[in-house]
Amino acid sequence: MNLDYLVFDHSEDTEGVHTFEAMASVGPAHWLAVQQEVAQVLAWAHRRFEGERGAIDEGADWDYELQGLQEVASVDALSFDEATGQLRSHLGAPGQPRHTATLTLTGRDHFAQAFSEAFQLGD
């Protein structure tokens, strides 16, 4: 399965728990596509490892954390007043919102291997 927006970083701790973390930050035109990729990954994990999700430290095979954020930025026009030696600031109109999704999956060796194969991740 190919992913266009989610690029996963992989790490493994000393206890053999693998962590895959991806963050995608896009404008409104691409937000639905990011949501669809997140849903694709989670649907695969729930289907492939059905009933095995839960807290890793309590013996489960895999788990995930999902976070979202919407930010709206405004241009802050700065100018320098030579006479007073002060900066002046004028806040402009808000721009387009930026949507960010962060997906973190954790799992044991067999989850990590299957996940890496399914989403063509190379270490």
N, C-alpha and C positions, 0 to 999 in steps of 0.2 A: 504494500500500500504506500502510495506516495503522499507526502505532506509538502505543501507549498509555504506555509506560514510558521508552523511549529518546527523548530530546530532543537533537538534534545541534546543536552549535555549529560554525560554519564559519569557517575562516580560510584565507588564501592568502599564501604567502611571495613574496619578490622573484623567485624562479625559476619562478613559476607552479605550484608544487605546492600542492594543496588539502588541507586537513586537516579532517576531520569527527570530532568527539569527543562521545561521550555517556556519561553515567554514570547508572545506576539503582540506588537503594538501597531495599530493601523487606524486609518481614518474611517469615516462612516461607510464609504463605498466598499470596503473589504471586511467589515465587521462580521457580516453574516458568514462569509467564507471561513473566517477564523473559528467562529462558533461551530460550524459544521465539522471542521477538523478536530476540535476538542471532542465533540460528540462521537466522531468516528473512532478516535483512540479509546475513549471510555467504553463505547459499545463493544469494541473488540475485546478489551480487558474483561468486561463483565461476562461476555459470551464465552471466551476462551478459558477463563478461570472462575467460572460460575460457583458461587458459594464459598469462595476462598478469600474474599476481601475482608479486611479487618485490621486491627492494630498489629503491626509487625512484632512489637515487643510482647504481645500476648499470644504469639504463635501463628498468626495469620500469614498467608503466602504473599499477599500484596495489598496495597492501599494507595489512596491518592488524596491530594489536596488541590482544590481549584479556587482561584481568586480572580476577581475582575476589578477593573478600575476605569473610570471615565474622567478624563481631564479636559478642561477647556483653558486654553492659553490666550492671553491678550498681549499685544505689542506694548511695551513700555518705552515710549519715545523719550530718550534722554538728551538733554542739551546742557552745555556749560555756559554759565553767565560769567563772562570775563570780569565785569565790573564788580560783582559781589564775590566771585570765587566759589560759587555754589552750583551744584547740579540741580537741574529742574527736570521733573518727570511728568509726563502726561500719558495716562493709561488709555490705550486705544480700545476699539470695539473687540469683543471676544471673537476668536477664530473658530474654526471647525473643531468639534470634539475629537479627542483621540481616545480610542478604546484599547485597553490592554487586558490580555488574559494570561495568567500564569498557571501552568499545570505541572504538578510534581507527582510522579509515580514512584513508589518504593516497592521492592519485591526481593524475593529470594532468587537463587541462581536459575532455577527453571523458568521463573517468570521473566527474568532479565534476558535469558537466551531467546525465549519465544518472542518477547517484545522487540528485541534487536533484529530478529529475522523478519518479523511481520512488517516492520517499518523501515527496513533496510538501513539500520544504523551501524556504522562501523566505528570501532574504537581505534 
